[in-house]
Amino acid sequence: MTKADIVAEISETTGVEKVAVQATVEEFMNSIRTSLEKGENVYLRGFGSFITKKRAEKTGRNISKNTTMIIPAHYIPAFKPSKSFVEKVKENVKTK
């Protein structure tokens, strides 16, 4: 599902114009992005949490030059689904 699909589905379900839904979805994503950039986690009860995780410093390899390099510690964004969300997915998504 793409962002356009999400906008279309919300617009169809709520009866709100796609332009307004598009602006709302964009601002929602910007708010999450801004919060994570500030180091603040975002908690959406019943859905999950957008958090920042720290990656430790590690040694990596540049295969083309056959050299080692130090990759410094850094933070990455991550999503942790709520328990109820995980359970619903387990119930409804069938393995192949």
DAMO-V912189 format. One record per residue. N is the residue number from 1. RES is the residue in one letter. OMEGA is omega in degrees with one decimal (NA if undefined). BURIAL is I if it has 16 or more other C-alpha atoms within 10 Angstrom, else O. Layout:
BEGIN
n:N res:RES omega:OMEGA burial:BURIAL
n:N res:RES omega:OMEGA burial:BURIAL
END
This chain:
BEGIN
n:1 res:M omega:180.0 burial:O
n:2 res:T omega:177.5 burial:O
n:3 res:K omega:178.4 burial:O
n:4 res:A omega:177.3 burial:O
n:5 res:D omega:178.7 burial:O
n:6 res:I omega:179.7 burial:O
n:7 res:V omega:-179.2 burial:I
n:8 res:A omega:-179.1 burial:I
n:9 res:E omega:178.7 burial:O
n:10 res:I omega:179.8 burial:I
n:11 res:S omega:-179.7 burial:I
n:12 res:E omega:-177.5 burial:O
n:13 res:T omega:-174.8 burial:O
n:14 res:T omega:-177.0 burial:O
n:15 res:G omega:178.6 burial:O
n:16 res:V omega:-179.1 burial:O
n:17 res:E omega:-178.4 burial:O
n:18 res:K omega:-178.9 burial:I
n:19 res:V omega:179.7 burial:O
n:20 res:A omega:178.5 burial:O
n:21 res:V omega:178.3 burial:I
n:22 res:Q omega:179.8 burial:I
n:23 res:A omega:-179.8 burial:O
n:24 res:T omega:179.9 burial:O
n:25 res:V omega:178.3 burial:I
n:26 res:E omega:-179.0 burial:O
n:27 res:E omega:175.9 burial:O
n:28 res:F omega:-179.9 burial:O
n:29 res:M omega:177.1 burial:O
n:30 res:N omega:179.1 burial:O
n:31 res:S omega:178.0 burial:O
n:32 res:I omega:-180.0 burial:I
n:33 res:R omega:-179.4 burial:I
n:34 res:T omega:179.2 burial:O
n:35 res:S omega:179.7 burial:I
n:36 res:L omega:177.4 burial:I
n:37 res:E omega:177.7 burial:O
n:38 res:K omega:-177.6 burial:O
n:39 res:G omega:179.6 burial:O
n:40 res:E omega:176.7 burial:O
n:41 res:N omega:179.5 burial:I
n:42 res:V omega:-178.0 burial:I
n:43 res:Y omega:178.1 burial:I
n:44 res:L omega:-175.1 burial:O
n:45 res:R omega:179.9 burial:O
n:46 res:G omega:-179.8 burial:O
n:47 res:F omega:179.5 burial:O
n:48 res:G omega:-177.3 burial:I
n:49 res:S omega:170.2 burial:I
n:50 res:F omega:-173.7 burial:I
n:51 res:I omega:171.3 burial:I
n:52 res:T omega:178.5 burial:I
n:53 res:K omega:178.1 burial:O
n:54 res:K omega:173.8 burial:O
n:55 res:R omega:-178.2 burial:O
n:56 res:A omega:175.4 burial:O
n:57 res:E omega:179.4 burial:O
n:58 res:K omega:178.7 burial:O
n:59 res:T omega:178.2 burial:O
n:60 res:G omega:179.8 burial:O
n:61 res:R omega:170.1 burial:O
n:62 res:N omega:-172.6 burial:O
n:63 res:I omega:-176.2 burial:O
n:64 res:S omega:179.8 burial:O
n:65 res:K omega:-178.8 burial:O
n:66 res:N omega:178.8 burial:O
n:67 res:T omega:175.2 burial:O
n:68 res:T omega:179.7 burial:O
n:69 res:M omega:178.1 burial:O
n:70 res:I omega:174.1 burial:O
n:71 res:I omega:-175.0 burial:O
n:72 res:P omega:175.8 burial:O
n:73 res:A omega:-179.1 burial:O
n:74 res:H omega:179.2 burial:O
n:75 res:Y omega:176.6 burial:O
n:76 res:I omega:175.4 burial:O
n:77 res:P omega:179.2 burial:O
n:78 res:A omega:176.6 burial:O
n:79 res:F omega:177.0 burial:O
n:80 res:K omega:-178.2 burial:O
n:81 res:P omega:177.3 burial:I
n:82 res:S omega:-179.6 burial:O
n:83 res:K omega:-179.5 burial:O
n:84 res:S omega:177.5 burial:O
n:85 res:F omega:179.8 burial:O
n:86 res:V omega:-179.4 burial:O
n:87 res:E omega:178.9 burial:O
n:88 res:K omega:179.2 burial:O
n:89 res:V omega:178.8 burial:O
n:90 res:K omega:-179.1 burial:O
n:91 res:E omega:-169.3 burial:O
n:92 res:N omega:-179.3 burial:O
n:93 res:V omega:-177.6 burial:O
n:94 res:K omega:176.3 burial:O
n:95 res:T omega:-176.4 burial:O
n:96 res:K omega:NA burial:O
END
